[in-house]
Amino acid sequence: MRILLAGINKGIIKELTLKLKSVFVVDTASSASKALILSESTYYDSIIIGPSLSDMDGMELCRTMRNCDVNSPIALLSDKENSSDRVMGFDAGVDVMISDKASIDEIILQTNVLARRNGNHNNCENFLKWGNIKLDVKNKKFYANDNFIYLRRKEFDLLEYLMINRGKPVSKEEILDHVWEKGIDVLSNTVEVHVRSIRVKFEKEANSKIIKTHRGFGYEIDSG
């Protein structure tokens, strides 16, 4: 799943990004203008706005995002902790206010809470299950008929995204947006190659189908 860190202090951005990457694909922005462009073009499971934006106040960025119909959950790191400031933040469209003195672990906890609240992407469940398939999200392990099947990281992330969206087809473009980091060049058949690899590994173990192709569009978890 994908999150955006905008205006996070340089002192913690490296460690925060490293820890979050165990669960999420992480995009970063040092300016409000870049954060706005990214948030309008990509759905994020969580957006964390910090106090170190180079061109706009964090609360104003949140308000601007909401005015541009950005619906991703947003947390704001702020030194403003009195009730009137919190009211202003919620009025601007902030979902969670976090003290800018919070520890990295607390920021990560709030990021997970935001993603869990999101009705479209319950990516913080410990396990995702569908028929004879089970994904251990925390430990990045895949099981079919209770037998462990090794998946590479991107194969796991792709299957996880399809599982989260089970019951509906997902386009190849949406898969690329949520599974691969922005700014990285990928081959035009990258999604197809990873889907094929998952199918081979699964069908060898379970002797059944796992991913259905919607020709000219994308893929869906096969309901059998």
C-alpha positions in Angstrom: 0.0 0.0 0.0 1.1 3.6 -0.5 1.5 6.6 1.8 2.8 10.1 1.3 5.1 11.9 3.7 5.1 15.7 3.1 7.3 18.2 4.9 8.7 15.7 7.4 11.7 17.0 9.4 15.0 15.9 7.9 16.1 14.6 11.3 13.5 11.8 11.2 12.5 11.3 7.6 15.1 8.6 6.9 14.3 6.4 9.9 10.6 7.0 9.5 10.7 6.0 5.8 12.8 3.0 6.5 10.4 1.6 9.1 7.3 2.4 7.1 8.7 0.6 4.0 8.2 -2.7 5.7 4.5 -2.3 5.1 4.0 0.6 2.7 5.3 2.0 -0.6 6.5 5.5 0.6 6.5 8.7 -1.5 8.0 11.9 -0.1 7.7 15.6 -0.8 9.6 18.5 0.7 7.2 21.1 -0.8 3.5 21.6 -0.7 3.3 22.0 -4.5 4.9 18.6 -5.0 2.7 17.0 -2.3 -0.4 18.5 -4.0 0.5 17.1 -7.4 1.2 13.7 -6.0 -2.0 13.6 -3.9 -4.2 14.6 -6.9 -2.7 12.0 -9.2 -2.4 9.0 -6.7 -4.7 7.6 -4.0 -2.8 7.3 -0.8 -3.8 5.1 2.1 -2.4 7.8 4.5 -0.9 11.2 4.0 1.3 12.6 6.8 2.0 16.3 6.7 4.9 17.7 8.7 6.0 21.2 9.8 8.9 21.5 7.3 7.2 22.4 4.1 9.1 24.9 2.1 6.3 26.8 0.5 3.0 26.5 2.6 1.8 25.9 6.1 0.8 22.3 6.7 -2.8 23.1 7.7 -3.2 25.2 4.6 -1.9 22.4 2.5 -4.5 20.1 4.0 -7.3 22.6 3.3 -6.0 22.9 -0.3 -6.0 19.1 -0.8 -9.6 18.9 0.4 -10.6 21.7 -1.9 -9.0 19.7 -4.7 -11.1 16.7 -3.8 -8.2 14.7 -2.3 -10.0 12.1 -0.1 -7.0 10.2 1.4 -6.8 10.2 5.2 -4.5 13.0 6.5 -2.5 13.3 9.7 -0.9 16.7 10.6 2.2 17.0 12.7 1.8 20.3 14.6 3.1 22.2 17.6 -0.4 23.7 18.1 -2.0 21.6 20.8 -4.8 23.8 22.2 -8.5 23.0 21.5 -9.0 26.0 19.1 -6.1 24.9 16.9 -7.4 21.4 16.8 -10.8 22.7 15.7 -9.2 24.7 13.0 -7.3 21.6 11.9 -10.4 19.4 11.7 -12.2 22.2 9.9 -9.3 22.2 7.3 -9.9 18.5 6.7 -7.3 17.0 9.0 -8.3 13.5 10.3 -5.7 13.2 13.1 -3.5 15.9 14.8 -0.2 14.6 16.1 2.3 16.5 18.2 5.4 17.3 16.3 7.3 16.1 19.4 5.8 12.6 19.0 8.2 9.7 18.7 8.7 7.9 15.4 6.8 4.8 16.8 3.8 7.0 17.7 3.8 8.5 14.2 3.9 5.0 12.7 1.1 3.9 15.0 -1.1 6.8 13.9 -0.3 6.1 10.2 -1.5 2.5 10.7 -4.6 3.7 12.5 -5.4 6.0 9.6 -5.0 3.2 7.0 -7.2 0.9 9.1 -10.0 3.5 9.3 -10.1 3.8 5.6 -13.0 1.8 4.4 -11.6 1.1 0.9 -8.2 -0.3 2.0 -8.1 -2.3 5.2 -4.4 -3.0 4.7 -3.5 -3.1 8.4 -5.3 -6.4 9.1 -2.8 -9.0 10.3 -4.3 -11.6 7.9 -6.1 -11.4 4.6 -8.1 -14.5 3.7 -10.0 -15.6 0.6 -11.0 -19.2 0.0 -7.8 -21.3 0.5 -5.5 -18.3 0.3 -4.1 -16.5 3.4 -1.7 -13.6 3.5 0.2 -12.8 6.7 0.5 -9.1 6.1 2.8 -8.4 9.1 5.4 -11.0 8.2 4.9 -10.9 4.4 4.1 -14.6 4.1 1.7 -16.3 1.7 -0.1 -19.6 2.3 -2.3 -21.8 0.1 -4.1 -24.7 1.8 -2.1 -23.7 4.9 1.2 -24.4 3.0 3.8 -21.6 2.8 4.6 -20.4 -0.7 7.5 -18.1 -1.1 6.8 -14.8 -2.9 9.2 -12.0 -3.8 8.3 -8.6 -2.1 6.6 -7.1 -5.2 4.7 -10.3 -5.9 3.4 -10.3 -2.3 2.5 -6.6 -2.5 0.6 -7.1 -5.8 -1.3 -10.1 -4.4 -2.1 -8.1 -1.2 -3.5 -5.3 -3.2 -5.7 -7.6 -5.2 -6.9 -9.3 -2.0 -7.8 -6.0 -0.4 -9.8 -5.2 -3.5 -11.3 -8.7 -3.8 -14.6 -8.8 -5.6 -13.7 -6.1 -8.2 -11.2 -5.9 -11.1 -8.2 -3.6 -10.6 -6.5 -1.9 -13.6 -2.8 -2.5 -14.4 -2.3 1.3 -14.0 -3.7 1.2 -10.5 -1.5 -1.7 -9.5 1.6 0.1 -10.7 0.5 3.2 -8.7 0.1 1.3 -5.5 2.8 -1.3 -5.7 5.8 0.3 -7.3 7.6 3.5 -6.1 7.2 6.6 -8.1 10.1 7.7 -10.2 11.2 4.2 -10.9 11.2 3.1 -14.5 9.4 -0.3 -14.9 9.0 -2.3 -18.1 5.6 -2.2 -19.8 5.0 -5.9 -19.0 6.1 -5.7 -15.3 2.6 -6.4 -13.9 2.0 -9.3 -16.3 5.4 -10.9 -15.4 4.6 -10.7 -11.7 1.1 -12.1 -12.1 2.4 -15.0 -14.2 5.0 -15.8 -11.5 2.3 -15.8 -8.7 0.1 -18.0 -10.8 2.8 -20.6 -11.5 3.8 -20.8 -7.8 0.2 -21.0 -6.6 -1.2 -23.4 -9.2 1.8 -25.8 -8.6 0.8 -26.0 -4.9 -3.0 -25.7 -4.9 -3.9 -27.0 -8.4 -6.4 -24.2 -8.8 -6.7 -20.6 -10.2 -5.8 -17.5 -8.2 -5.9 -14.5 -10.5 -8.5 -13.8 -13.2 -7.5 -11.6 -16.2 -9.9 -8.9 -17.5 -8.5 -8.5 -21.0 -7.6 -4.9 -21.8 -8.1 -3.8 -18.3 -6.4 -5.6 -15.4 -6.8 -8.4 -12.8 -9.0 -9.7 -10.0 -8.7 -12.4 -7.4 -10.5 -15.4 -8.7 -13.5 -16.2 -6.6 -13.6 -19.7 -8.0 
